[in-house]
């Protein structure tokens, strides 16, 4: 049985009257939440009862509490607690970060050593570690440093004098803290998207810069909450050093209440001071987390005094170029963006992932300044071939050269020597790459994304890099977004920034890995327009794409791949109108 409604009989005049009806006379009654109200009342009663009981019970001894809270022995013990906390937190964090970086290194011996240290220190109870260090003089009477296998002694010092109770406490807290903090940092590093490392490598940033400028700042959002929990735990763990008879806060309180027998008031003195320490640390944590969350929120609320300090920042130099004029002129009309494209030659490369062979003896020659579109079904090896060109994907056999220089190798006669990672990174500066998922650095502004590689890789001054970034952004129509974070941009805007970032290095070859596949259909056009302009600059472009119409219009060479093989290469007019290979014709028949 069908259910239908007939609207034909409704008077149009009555509908228009309903649309014009004045709703201002209606009164809105908010939804009632009786159980929420009851819960609030219950919580308030519990809090009031606890406070009343605490402050009216004379056995809490608030008079004794007030007498000793600011007493000199307590403040001295508090100062020693704070000193141990700060020193152990700093040294433990530095050592823990080093251990985490060693843990994720490619050296099996270094990684194994780091794992062994972490395993051992996490296994030993803190109180045992402190007692062992305090009695280290029993195991080793002196600390001696000299020249191995000779009688030359450079330092010979009694262990007992060197390892005082304070030094033993500091060392024990540091060793324990570093082992736990190392795993927190490693977890933060592993939480950073792999695409961020690939983007940094594609820009040629040195490994040290990748770690401390790109990876760790992003990892901090994961590290900080757990890391501050460890620091707060460390502040309370300083009470463990009472076994060394070191008069920190808790030990001092113990000595006092053993003399006057006022146990509860003195324990409350220690408790309140620990509450003060935790409160300060929590406030510090909040501000540090806000600092490292740059770019994570689309509309962040400004921190106190942020606008005040912004007055002292250096203003950006002004360039005489308007966005409208720049977009109308395009890259091809700007002398600063004319480039000498590199000739790309792919010499019989093959690549397998386990038993799956994704590239099989691929041969391809691309002349300088050419625009090549690579087509093919998913899984045909297109993206792997593209990533092999800039050595992001190391091939199993064969070679790739740009202008006769082998990528990833140095040539001496007929011998090729594999380059170290730092040398490979330098060579990538001539091969820009625009990723499918943009891979902009989310914690850096648009300007910072563009100037990072020119300064660190090309050695440009900040002023030169900023000026180039401003001109690039003007030409992609994003001058007004120079101080925005990637999360505050649309997909099309992010991809245009990614193109500008790759161009900032003035590469010989520019690789595009499906630059529009992650975009909404409405945003595809604005990115393709930018690539069309780039096609006239002289830079060699290699584009993996599913946009067949775009490939027909822009490319001068079309490559069709399937199953890791290149089945057909030719100009667009022949490939799209008279393809020779039957598989090419079948594929194009489905997508055209």
SEGUSE-660730 format. One line per field, with one value per residue (C-alpha): residue number from 1; residue in three letters; x, y, z. Coordinates in nm, 3 decimals, always signed. Each point is the difference from the previous one (the first is absolute). Layout:
BEGIN
pos = (NUM,...)
code = (ALA,...)
c1 = (X,...)
c2 = (Y,...)
c3 = (Z,...)
***
This chain:
BEGIN
pos = (1,2,3,4,5,6,7,8,9,10,11,12,13,14,15,16,17,18,19,20,21,22,23,24,25,26,27,28,29,30,31,32,33,34,35,36,37,38,39,40,41,42,43,44,45,46,47,48,49,50,51,52,53,54,55,56,57,58,59,60,61,62,63,64,65,66,67,68,69,70,71,72,73,74,75,76,77,78,79,80,81,82,83,84,85,86,87,88,89,90,91,92,93,94,95,96,97,98,99,100,101,102,103,104,105,106,107,108,109,110,111,112,113,114,115,116,117,118,119,120,121,122,123,124,125,126,127,128,129,130,131,132,133,134,135,136,137,138,139,140,141,142,143,144,145,146,147,148,149,150,151,152,153,154,155,156,157,158,159,160,161,162,163,164,165,166,167,168,169,170,171,172,173,174,175,176,177,178,179,180,181,182,183,184,185,186,187,188,189,190,191,192,193,194,195,196,197,198,199,200,201,202,203,204,205,206,207,208,209,210,211,212,213,214,215,216,217,218,219,220,221,222,223,224,225,226,227,228,229,230,231,232,233,234,235,236,237,238,239,240,241,242,243,244,245,246,247,248,249,250,251,252,253,254,255,256,257,258,259,260,261,262,263,264,265,266,267,268,269,270,271,272,273,274,275,276,277,278,279,280,281,282,283,284,285,286,287,288,289,290,291,292,293,294,295,296,297,298,299,300,301,302,303,304,305,306,307,308,309,310,311,312,313,314,315,316,317,318,319,320,321,322,323,324,325,326,327,328,329,330,331,332,333,334,335,336,337,338,339,340,341,342,343,344,345,346,347,348,349,350,351,352,353,354,355,356,357,358,359,360,361,362,363,364,365,366,367,368,369,370,371,372,373,374,375,376,377,378,379,380,381,382,383,384,385,386,387,388,389,390,391,392,393,394,395,396,397,398,399,400,401,402,403,404,405,406,407,408,409,410,411,412,413,414,415,416,417,418,419,420,421,422,423,424,425,426,427,428,429,430,431,432,433,434,435,436,437,438,439,440,441,442,443,444,445,446,447,448,449,450,451,452,453,454,455,456,457,458,459,460,461,462,463,464,465,466,467,468,469,470,471,472,473,474,475,476,477,478,479,480,481,482,483,484,485,486,487,488,489,490,491,492,493,494,495,496,497,498,499,500,501,502,503,504,505,506,507,508,509,510,511,512,513,514,515,516,517,518,519,520,521,522,523,524,525,526,527,528,529,530,531,532,533,534,535,536,537,538,539,540,541,542,543,544,545,546,547,548,549,550,551,552,553,554,555,556,557,558,559,560,561,562,563,564,565,566,567,568,569,570,571,572,573,574,575,576,577,578,579,580,581,582,583,584,585,586,587,588,589,590,591,592)
code = (UNK,UNK,UNK,UNK,UNK,UNK,UNK,UNK,UNK,UNK,UNK,UNK,UNK,UNK,UNK,UNK,UNK,UNK,UNK,UNK,UNK,UNK,UNK,UNK,UNK,UNK,UNK,UNK,UNK,UNK,UNK,UNK,UNK,UNK,UNK,UNK,UNK,UNK,UNK,UNK,UNK,UNK,UNK,UNK,UNK,UNK,UNK,UNK,UNK,UNK,UNK,UNK,UNK,UNK,UNK,UNK,UNK,UNK,UNK,UNK,UNK,UNK,UNK,UNK,UNK,UNK,UNK,UNK,UNK,UNK,UNK,UNK,UNK,UNK,UNK,UNK,UNK,UNK,UNK,UNK,UNK,UNK,UNK,UNK,UNK,UNK,UNK,UNK,UNK,UNK,UNK,UNK,UNK,UNK,UNK,UNK,UNK,UNK,UNK,UNK,UNK,UNK,UNK,UNK,UNK,UNK,UNK,UNK,UNK,UNK,UNK,UNK,UNK,UNK,UNK,UNK,UNK,UNK,UNK,UNK,UNK,UNK,UNK,UNK,UNK,UNK,UNK,UNK,UNK,UNK,UNK,UNK,UNK,UNK,UNK,UNK,UNK,UNK,UNK,UNK,UNK,UNK,UNK,UNK,UNK,UNK,UNK,UNK,UNK,UNK,UNK,UNK,UNK,UNK,UNK,UNK,UNK,UNK,UNK,UNK,UNK,UNK,UNK,UNK,UNK,UNK,UNK,UNK,UNK,UNK,UNK,UNK,UNK,UNK,UNK,UNK,UNK,UNK,UNK,UNK,UNK,UNK,UNK,UNK,UNK,UNK,UNK,UNK,UNK,UNK,UNK,UNK,UNK,UNK,UNK,UNK,UNK,UNK,UNK,UNK,UNK,UNK,UNK,UNK,UNK,UNK,UNK,UNK,UNK,UNK,UNK,UNK,UNK,UNK,UNK,UNK,UNK,UNK,UNK,UNK,UNK,UNK,UNK,UNK,UNK,UNK,UNK,UNK,UNK,UNK,UNK,UNK,UNK,UNK,UNK,UNK,UNK,UNK,UNK,UNK,UNK,UNK,UNK,UNK,UNK,UNK,UNK,UNK,UNK,UNK,UNK,UNK,UNK,UNK,UNK,UNK,UNK,UNK,UNK,UNK,UNK,UNK,UNK,UNK,UNK,UNK,UNK,UNK,UNK,UNK,UNK,UNK,UNK,UNK,UNK,UNK,UNK,UNK,UNK,UNK,UNK,UNK,UNK,UNK,UNK,UNK,UNK,UNK,UNK,UNK,UNK,UNK,UNK,UNK,UNK,UNK,UNK,UNK,UNK,UNK,UNK,UNK,UNK,UNK,UNK,UNK,UNK,UNK,UNK,UNK,UNK,UNK,UNK,UNK,UNK,UNK,UNK,UNK,UNK,UNK,UNK,UNK,UNK,UNK,UNK,UNK,UNK,UNK,UNK,UNK,UNK,UNK,UNK,UNK,UNK,UNK,UNK,UNK,UNK,UNK,UNK,UNK,UNK,UNK,UNK,UNK,UNK,UNK,UNK,UNK,UNK,UNK,UNK,UNK,UNK,UNK,UNK,UNK,UNK,UNK,UNK,UNK,UNK,UNK,UNK,UNK,UNK,UNK,UNK,UNK,UNK,UNK,UNK,UNK,UNK,UNK,UNK,UNK,UNK,UNK,UNK,UNK,UNK,UNK,UNK,UNK,UNK,UNK,UNK,UNK,UNK,UNK,UNK,UNK,UNK,UNK,UNK,UNK,UNK,UNK,UNK,UNK,UNK,UNK,UNK,UNK,UNK,UNK,UNK,UNK,UNK,UNK,UNK,UNK,UNK,UNK,UNK,UNK,UNK,UNK,UNK,UNK,UNK,UNK,UNK,UNK,UNK,UNK,UNK,UNK,UNK,UNK,UNK,UNK,UNK,UNK,UNK,UNK,UNK,UNK,UNK,UNK,UNK,UNK,UNK,UNK,UNK,UNK,UNK,UNK,UNK,UNK,UNK,UNK,UNK,UNK,UNK,UNK,UNK,UNK,UNK,UNK,UNK,UNK,UNK,UNK,UNK,UNK,UNK,UNK,UNK,UNK,UNK,UNK,UNK,UNK,UNK,UNK,UNK,UNK,UNK,UNK,UNK,UNK,UNK,UNK,UNK,UNK,UNK,UNK,UNK,UNK,UNK,UNK,UNK,UNK,UNK,UNK,UNK,UNK,UNK,UNK,UNK,UNK,UNK,UNK,UNK,UNK,UNK,UNK,UNK,UNK,UNK,UNK,UNK,UNK,UNK,UNK,UNK,UNK,UNK,UNK,UNK,UNK,UNK,UNK,UNK,UNK,UNK,UNK,UNK,UNK,UNK,UNK,UNK,UNK,UNK,UNK,UNK,UNK,UNK,UNK,UNK,UNK,UNK,UNK,UNK,UNK,UNK,UNK,UNK,UNK,UNK,UNK,UNK,UNK,UNK,UNK,UNK,UNK,UNK,UNK,UNK,UNK,UNK,UNK,UNK,UNK,UNK,UNK,UNK,UNK,UNK,UNK,UNK,UNK,UNK,UNK,UNK,UNK,UNK,UNK,UNK,UNK,UNK,UNK,UNK,UNK,UNK,UNK,UNK,UNK)
c1 = (+0.000,+0.145,-0.022,-0.045,-0.070,-0.186,+0.126,-0.213,-0.293,+0.197,-0.073,+0.322,-0.123,-0.019,+0.358,+0.129,-0.186,+0.170,+0.339,-0.059,-0.129,+0.168,+0.163,+0.130,-0.290,+0.107,+0.168,+0.280,+0.021,+0.343,+0.017,-0.012,+0.270,-0.120,+0.262,+0.279,-0.130,-0.023,+0.358,+0.120,-0.173,+0.145,+0.355,-0.037,-0.117,+0.293,+0.251,-0.157,-0.002,+0.367,+0.107,-0.208,+0.139,+0.357,+0.002,-0.212,+0.170,+0.262,+0.202,+0.120,+0.212,-0.023,+0.181,+0.301,-0.032,+0.018,+0.298,+0.211,-0.119,+0.257,+0.253,+0.364,+0.070,-0.309,+0.093,+0.357,-0.137,-0.246,+0.286,+0.196,-0.309,-0.049,+0.369,+0.000,-0.321,+0.127,+0.345,-0.127,-0.283,+0.239,+0.276,-0.247,-0.190,+0.318,+0.135,-0.342,-0.031,+0.345,-0.097,-0.323,+0.185,+0.249,-0.291,-0.146,+0.337,+0.091,+0.308,-0.096,+0.281,-0.092,-0.371,+0.072,+0.216,-0.276,-0.260,+0.221,+0.050,-0.374,-0.084,+0.248,-0.085,-0.375,+0.044,+0.195,-0.214,+0.090,+0.089,+0.236,+0.168,+0.056,+0.148,+0.232,+0.130,+0.046,+0.208,+0.192,+0.315,-0.014,+0.015,+0.248,+0.222,+0.131,-0.106,+0.304,+0.035,+0.315,+0.148,-0.104,+0.270,+0.251,+0.088,-0.097,-0.271,-0.176,-0.248,-0.013,-0.267,-0.165,-0.354,-0.143,+0.114,-0.121,-0.339,-0.152,-0.360,-0.125,+0.199,-0.128,-0.357,+0.039,+0.161,-0.258,-0.297,+0.156,+0.066,-0.349,-0.167,+0.190,-0.105,-0.372,+0.025,+0.178,-0.305,-0.229,+0.210,+0.018,-0.378,-0.024,+0.240,-0.196,-0.324,+0.128,-0.136,+0.254,-0.087,+0.164,+0.334,-0.040,-0.079,+0.303,+0.220,-0.139,+0.097,+0.354,-0.007,+0.287,-0.091,+0.078,-0.228,-0.272,+0.014,+0.008,-0.198,-0.261,-0.046,+0.056,-0.211,-0.294,+0.071,-0.014,-0.381,+0.011,+0.305,-0.106,-0.304,+0.176,+0.336,-0.136,-0.160,+0.351,+0.136,-0.278,+0.077,+0.367,-0.079,-0.175,+0.271,+0.253,-0.150,+0.174,+0.339,-0.082,+0.181,+0.320,-0.070,-0.016,-0.214,-0.245,-0.359,-0.142,+0.307,+0.001,-0.367,+0.072,+0.280,-0.227,-0.304,+0.221,+0.104,-0.333,-0.230,-0.228,-0.021,-0.314,+0.070,+0.356,-0.117,-0.249,+0.288,+0.173,-0.327,-0.090,+0.349,-0.025,-0.339,+0.161,+0.277,-0.254,-0.214,+0.296,+0.106,-0.355,-0.010,+0.339,-0.124,-0.305,+0.207,+0.260,-0.274,-0.160,+0.335,+0.053,-0.360,+0.066,-0.189,-0.208,-0.306,-0.174,-0.097,+0.229,-0.064,+0.301,+0.214,+0.035,+0.256,+0.012,-0.117,+0.248,+0.301,-0.127,+0.080,+0.372,+0.008,+0.179,-0.248,+0.037,+0.163,-0.252,+0.033,-0.149,-0.231,-0.375,-0.184,-0.220,+0.296,+0.200,-0.275,-0.060,+0.369,+0.059,+0.333,+0.089,+0.017,+0.232,+0.370,+0.071,-0.196,+0.147,+0.191,+0.239,-0.179,+0.197,+0.012,-0.127,+0.120,-0.125,+0.230,-0.179,-0.115,-0.177,-0.159,-0.169,-0.186,+0.043,-0.126,-0.190,+0.194,-0.130,+0.258,+0.148,+0.293,-0.146,+0.173,-0.096,+0.167,-0.149,+0.158,+0.067,-0.299,-0.245,-0.337,-0.070,-0.329,+0.006,-0.333,-0.108,-0.228,+0.056,+0.290,+0.176,+0.317,-0.051,+0.064,+0.289,+0.166,-0.047,+0.146,+0.295,+0.094,+0.094,+0.125,-0.277,-0.046,+0.329,-0.014,+0.126,+0.179,+0.057,+0.081,-0.157,+0.195,-0.083,+0.219,+0.237,+0.041,-0.109,-0.248,+0.129,+0.342,+0.327,+0.178,+0.373,+0.073,-0.210,-0.057,-0.301,+0.035,-0.315,-0.035,-0.062,-0.336,+0.124,+0.132,-0.324,-0.192,+0.211,-0.068,-0.376,+0.006,-0.009,-0.302,-0.311,-0.298,-0.365,-0.178,-0.351,-0.088,+0.193,+0.225,+0.037,+0.157,-0.308,+0.190,+0.159,-0.171,-0.027,+0.302,+0.205,-0.089,+0.139,+0.321,+0.120,+0.169,+0.149,+0.173,+0.111,+0.078,+0.085,+0.161,-0.216,-0.031,-0.330,-0.073,+0.054,-0.209,-0.286,-0.004,-0.007,-0.278,-0.207,+0.039,-0.089,-0.309,-0.106,+0.024,-0.214,-0.247,+0.063,+0.179,-0.260,+0.067,+0.370,-0.039,-0.273,+0.054,-0.078,-0.304,-0.153,+0.012,-0.226,+0.131,+0.061,+0.186,+0.216,+0.096,+0.091,+0.219,+0.161,+0.080,+0.147,+0.209,+0.145,+0.071,+0.181,+0.306,-0.006,+0.020,+0.098,-0.271,-0.338,-0.194,-0.376,-0.153,-0.371,-0.020,-0.379,-0.118,-0.042,-0.203,-0.369,-0.103,-0.052,+0.365,+0.161,-0.012,+0.197,+0.288,+0.002,+0.018,+0.319,+0.155,-0.092,+0.194,+0.295,+0.002,+0.119,+0.292,+0.254,+0.002,-0.026,-0.334,-0.092,-0.364,-0.175,-0.367,-0.346,-0.109,+0.000,-0.131,+0.276,+0.265,-0.131,+0.018,+0.330,+0.230,+0.225,+0.069,-0.242,+0.119,-0.239,+0.098,-0.144,+0.142,+0.332,+0.061,-0.016,-0.234,-0.007,+0.168,-0.090,-0.149,-0.354,-0.146,+0.107,-0.057,-0.354,-0.110,+0.190,+0.162,+0.195,-0.023,-0.340,+0.023,+0.052,-0.305,-0.210,+0.106,-0.065,-0.336,-0.113,+0.131,-0.055)
c2 = (+0.000,+0.336,+0.304,+0.322,+0.359,+0.236,+0.359,+0.119,+0.097,+0.231,+0.367,+0.181,+0.306,-0.185,-0.129,+0.350,+0.122,-0.268,+0.101,+0.363,-0.086,+0.185,-0.246,+0.263,-0.059,-0.360,-0.070,-0.254,-0.230,-0.162,-0.379,-0.118,-0.227,-0.100,-0.273,+0.235,+0.251,-0.273,-0.109,+0.358,+0.035,-0.331,+0.101,+0.336,-0.171,-0.243,+0.282,+0.209,-0.297,-0.080,+0.363,+0.041,-0.319,+0.091,+0.355,-0.053,-0.316,+0.118,-0.318,+0.121,+0.245,+0.301,+0.212,-0.230,-0.004,+0.382,+0.000,-0.232,+0.077,+0.280,-0.125,+0.020,-0.379,-0.068,+0.266,-0.136,-0.350,+0.142,+0.174,-0.327,-0.180,+0.264,-0.008,-0.378,+0.014,+0.264,-0.152,-0.357,+0.112,+0.187,-0.261,-0.291,+0.160,+0.065,-0.350,-0.152,+0.183,-0.123,-0.355,+0.025,+0.121,-0.285,-0.243,+0.094,+0.021,-0.239,-0.123,-0.335,+0.023,+0.354,-0.085,-0.316,+0.186,+0.256,-0.276,-0.179,+0.319,+0.071,-0.361,-0.005,+0.339,-0.056,-0.335,+0.128,+0.154,+0.361,-0.066,-0.284,+0.222,+0.276,-0.240,-0.159,+0.340,+0.111,-0.311,+0.012,+0.076,-0.353,-0.146,+0.251,+0.177,+0.251,+0.139,-0.019,+0.138,-0.074,-0.118,-0.362,-0.268,+0.241,+0.117,+0.359,+0.126,+0.329,+0.000,-0.200,+0.106,-0.176,-0.106,+0.084,+0.362,+0.039,-0.167,+0.196,-0.074,+0.293,-0.119,-0.354,+0.127,+0.219,-0.282,-0.257,+0.224,+0.089,-0.361,-0.110,+0.298,-0.039,-0.364,+0.081,+0.326,-0.177,-0.215,+0.303,+0.183,-0.309,-0.028,+0.366,-0.053,-0.301,+0.204,+0.246,-0.084,-0.166,+0.251,+0.275,-0.181,-0.062,+0.367,+0.110,-0.249,+0.110,+0.359,-0.117,+0.110,-0.153,-0.285,+0.208,+0.278,-0.253,-0.133,+0.330,+0.229,-0.230,-0.323,+0.089,+0.322,-0.202,-0.289,+0.241,+0.002,-0.371,+0.022,+0.288,-0.139,-0.324,+0.172,+0.245,-0.287,-0.142,+0.334,+0.028,-0.356,+0.096,+0.288,-0.246,-0.265,+0.234,-0.113,-0.334,+0.154,-0.014,-0.338,+0.198,+0.220,+0.297,+0.274,+0.078,+0.106,-0.335,-0.102,+0.341,-0.040,-0.349,+0.129,+0.273,-0.217,-0.263,+0.270,+0.171,-0.296,+0.225,-0.250,+0.113,+0.378,-0.058,-0.241,+0.266,+0.249,-0.233,-0.077,+0.365,+0.081,-0.294,+0.136,+0.338,-0.166,-0.203,+0.307,+0.198,-0.294,-0.036,+0.368,-0.029,-0.312,+0.187,+0.278,-0.232,-0.217,+0.308,+0.101,-0.337,-0.020,+0.271,-0.087,-0.269,+0.222,+0.195,+0.284,-0.007,+0.241,+0.231,-0.050,+0.281,+0.261,-0.157,+0.320,+0.198,-0.203,+0.004,+0.374,-0.076,-0.243,+0.117,+0.089,-0.182,+0.196,+0.131,-0.107,+0.199,-0.263,-0.033,-0.330,+0.086,+0.102,-0.305,-0.248,+0.164,-0.005,-0.355,-0.174,-0.008,+0.381,+0.039,-0.015,-0.110,-0.322,-0.098,-0.321,-0.228,-0.332,-0.316,-0.299,-0.310,-0.342,-0.319,-0.294,-0.335,+0.036,-0.273,+0.007,-0.267,+0.010,-0.352,-0.232,+0.279,+0.153,+0.354,+0.114,-0.238,+0.119,+0.345,+0.212,+0.362,+0.315,+0.345,+0.300,+0.324,+0.230,-0.277,-0.058,-0.370,-0.144,-0.355,-0.183,-0.346,-0.195,-0.009,-0.223,+0.033,+0.146,+0.367,+0.150,-0.237,+0.108,+0.365,-0.053,-0.186,+0.304,+0.199,-0.309,+0.003,-0.360,-0.188,-0.228,-0.359,+0.032,+0.258,+0.370,+0.344,+0.302,+0.369,+0.193,-0.296,-0.004,-0.323,+0.046,-0.164,-0.079,+0.171,-0.113,-0.057,-0.147,-0.313,-0.036,+0.134,+0.063,+0.017,+0.337,+0.049,+0.132,+0.356,+0.015,-0.144,+0.270,+0.269,-0.143,+0.005,+0.380,-0.018,-0.232,+0.159,-0.211,+0.082,-0.272,-0.134,+0.089,+0.335,-0.092,+0.361,+0.040,+0.074,+0.170,+0.255,+0.293,+0.022,+0.233,-0.232,-0.296,+0.186,+0.144,-0.305,-0.184,+0.302,+0.112,-0.343,-0.168,+0.280,+0.224,+0.301,+0.287,+0.040,+0.323,-0.169,-0.301,+0.217,+0.209,-0.312,-0.148,+0.317,+0.003,-0.369,+0.043,+0.300,-0.204,-0.280,+0.255,-0.051,+0.316,+0.056,-0.343,+0.051,-0.017,-0.266,-0.358,-0.287,-0.109,+0.342,-0.052,-0.188,-0.307,+0.192,+0.273,-0.257,-0.163,+0.336,+0.072,-0.344,+0.090,+0.334,-0.176,-0.238,+0.291,+0.197,-0.223,+0.077,-0.370,-0.140,-0.264,+0.027,-0.316,-0.007,-0.306,+0.016,+0.366,+0.023,-0.339,+0.124,+0.306,+0.065,+0.038,+0.375,+0.043,-0.203,+0.283,+0.251,-0.247,-0.107,+0.366,+0.045,-0.314,+0.123,+0.318,-0.201,-0.202,+0.313,+0.081,-0.247,-0.221,-0.370,-0.120,-0.362,-0.041,-0.313,+0.076,-0.139,+0.329,-0.120,+0.330,+0.190,-0.241,+0.046,+0.380,+0.051,-0.297,-0.037,-0.366,-0.257,-0.321,-0.290,-0.256,-0.326,-0.279,+0.179,+0.029,+0.295,-0.120,+0.312,+0.341,+0.274,+0.345,+0.060,+0.023,-0.356,-0.158,+0.137,-0.034,-0.299,-0.201,-0.302,-0.229,-0.163,+0.045,+0.375,+0.019,-0.198,+0.225,+0.325,-0.129,-0.015,+0.339,+0.220)
c3 = (+0.000,-0.105,+0.224,-0.197,+0.092,-0.228,+0.021,-0.291,+0.219,+0.228,-0.055,-0.102,+0.182,+0.330,-0.045,-0.062,+0.310,+0.207,-0.136,+0.099,+0.349,+0.288,+0.243,+0.242,+0.240,+0.067,+0.333,+0.013,+0.303,+0.047,+0.042,+0.358,+0.144,+0.348,+0.051,-0.101,+0.256,+0.266,-0.074,+0.039,+0.336,+0.118,-0.101,+0.174,+0.319,-0.004,-0.051,+0.277,+0.240,-0.066,+0.044,+0.317,+0.149,-0.090,+0.134,+0.313,+0.128,+0.254,-0.046,-0.340,+0.200,-0.230,+0.257,-0.016,-0.378,-0.012,+0.236,-0.215,-0.355,-0.053,+0.255,-0.112,+0.010,-0.211,-0.256,-0.021,-0.061,-0.256,-0.182,-0.016,-0.136,-0.268,-0.093,-0.036,-0.204,-0.242,-0.046,-0.043,-0.230,-0.232,-0.004,-0.015,-0.290,-0.199,+0.061,-0.067,-0.333,-0.102,+0.098,-0.201,-0.311,+0.046,+0.041,-0.340,-0.176,-0.281,+0.187,+0.159,+0.256,+0.109,+0.008,+0.198,+0.251,+0.052,+0.045,+0.252,+0.206,+0.003,+0.090,+0.290,+0.153,-0.023,+0.175,+0.302,+0.280,+0.071,+0.363,-0.101,-0.260,+0.255,+0.256,-0.258,-0.111,+0.360,+0.067,-0.328,+0.197,+0.138,-0.352,-0.142,+0.251,-0.253,-0.334,-0.224,-0.352,-0.196,-0.329,-0.069,+0.015,+0.155,+0.351,-0.081,+0.237,-0.075,+0.290,+0.320,+0.250,+0.297,-0.093,+0.342,-0.025,-0.357,+0.042,+0.288,+0.110,-0.210,-0.304,+0.049,+0.021,-0.308,-0.200,+0.109,-0.084,-0.336,-0.101,+0.102,-0.167,-0.328,-0.043,+0.027,-0.192,-0.288,-0.067,+0.021,-0.261,-0.220,+0.010,-0.102,-0.290,-0.123,+0.013,-0.264,-0.344,-0.227,-0.271,+0.208,-0.014,-0.372,-0.061,+0.201,-0.186,-0.336,+0.084,+0.079,+0.366,+0.200,+0.235,+0.309,-0.126,-0.080,+0.356,+0.192,-0.231,-0.155,+0.201,+0.366,+0.000,-0.136,+0.235,+0.296,-0.012,+0.086,+0.228,+0.224,+0.189,+0.092,+0.039,+0.255,+0.185,+0.033,+0.120,+0.259,+0.105,+0.019,+0.237,+0.232,-0.050,+0.156,+0.331,-0.067,+0.070,+0.372,-0.012,-0.060,+0.306,-0.236,+0.161,-0.280,+0.077,+0.111,+0.202,+0.175,+0.094,+0.132,+0.225,+0.139,+0.080,+0.163,+0.246,+0.071,-0.080,-0.210,-0.287,-0.185,-0.001,-0.124,-0.270,-0.110,-0.026,-0.247,-0.179,-0.059,-0.128,-0.241,-0.111,-0.069,-0.205,-0.200,-0.065,-0.134,-0.219,-0.132,-0.098,-0.170,-0.180,-0.130,-0.155,-0.148,-0.151,-0.151,-0.149,-0.166,-0.121,-0.258,-0.315,+0.170,+0.042,-0.272,+0.237,+0.305,+0.284,+0.049,+0.306,+0.256,-0.111,-0.351,-0.167,+0.209,-0.114,-0.360,-0.009,+0.019,-0.294,-0.311,-0.276,-0.329,-0.284,-0.250,-0.363,-0.282,-0.148,+0.029,+0.010,-0.302,-0.214,+0.111,-0.082,-0.335,-0.085,+0.116,+0.050,-0.367,-0.023,+0.299,-0.069,+0.355,-0.060,-0.335,+0.064,-0.183,+0.022,+0.055,-0.233,+0.182,-0.107,+0.164,-0.062,+0.038,+0.361,+0.195,+0.344,+0.210,+0.331,+0.130,-0.272,-0.179,-0.288,-0.050,-0.258,-0.255,-0.215,-0.067,-0.267,-0.067,-0.135,+0.069,-0.176,+0.189,+0.033,-0.090,+0.166,+0.050,+0.124,+0.136,-0.025,+0.102,+0.233,+0.375,+0.100,-0.334,+0.158,-0.096,+0.345,+0.069,-0.325,+0.096,+0.347,-0.149,-0.209,+0.311,+0.187,+0.260,-0.111,-0.040,-0.304,-0.002,-0.333,-0.271,+0.026,-0.043,-0.120,-0.038,-0.242,+0.003,+0.381,+0.164,+0.285,+0.317,-0.143,-0.087,-0.314,-0.039,-0.338,-0.038,+0.374,+0.190,+0.374,+0.207,+0.172,+0.368,+0.111,+0.053,-0.359,-0.138,+0.184,-0.169,-0.345,+0.064,+0.000,-0.383,+0.001,+0.149,+0.095,+0.060,+0.194,-0.040,+0.360,-0.004,+0.297,+0.108,+0.343,+0.216,+0.285,-0.237,-0.167,-0.378,-0.005,+0.224,-0.224,-0.302,+0.147,+0.196,-0.290,-0.184,+0.321,+0.122,-0.334,-0.245,+0.261,-0.089,+0.245,+0.181,-0.188,-0.338,+0.100,+0.128,-0.317,-0.220,+0.215,-0.031,-0.376,-0.029,+0.216,-0.205,-0.317,+0.141,+0.134,+0.372,+0.113,+0.270,+0.151,+0.068,+0.381,+0.003,+0.110,-0.242,+0.203,-0.064,-0.379,-0.238,-0.181,-0.322,+0.190,+0.179,-0.328,-0.153,+0.305,-0.046,-0.362,+0.107,+0.265,-0.257,-0.239,+0.271,-0.057,-0.376,-0.093,-0.340,+0.022,+0.172,+0.088,+0.063,+0.166,-0.089,+0.103,-0.025,+0.128,+0.360,-0.107,-0.043,-0.366,+0.055,+0.106,-0.277,-0.253,+0.206,+0.048,-0.364,-0.107,+0.202,-0.154,-0.348,+0.067,+0.127,-0.321,-0.182,+0.231,-0.138,+0.310,-0.079,+0.138,+0.068,+0.103,+0.123,-0.055,-0.067,-0.161,-0.360,-0.138,+0.178,-0.132,-0.354,+0.031,+0.182,-0.058,-0.301,+0.092,+0.141,+0.165,+0.062,+0.266,+0.124,+0.216,+0.048,-0.374,-0.237,-0.273,-0.214,-0.034,-0.243,-0.060,+0.129,-0.350,-0.082,+0.342,+0.041,-0.362,-0.138,+0.282,-0.120,+0.303,+0.052,+0.379,-0.046,-0.225,+0.250,+0.289,-0.189,-0.121,+0.364,+0.110,-0.304)
***
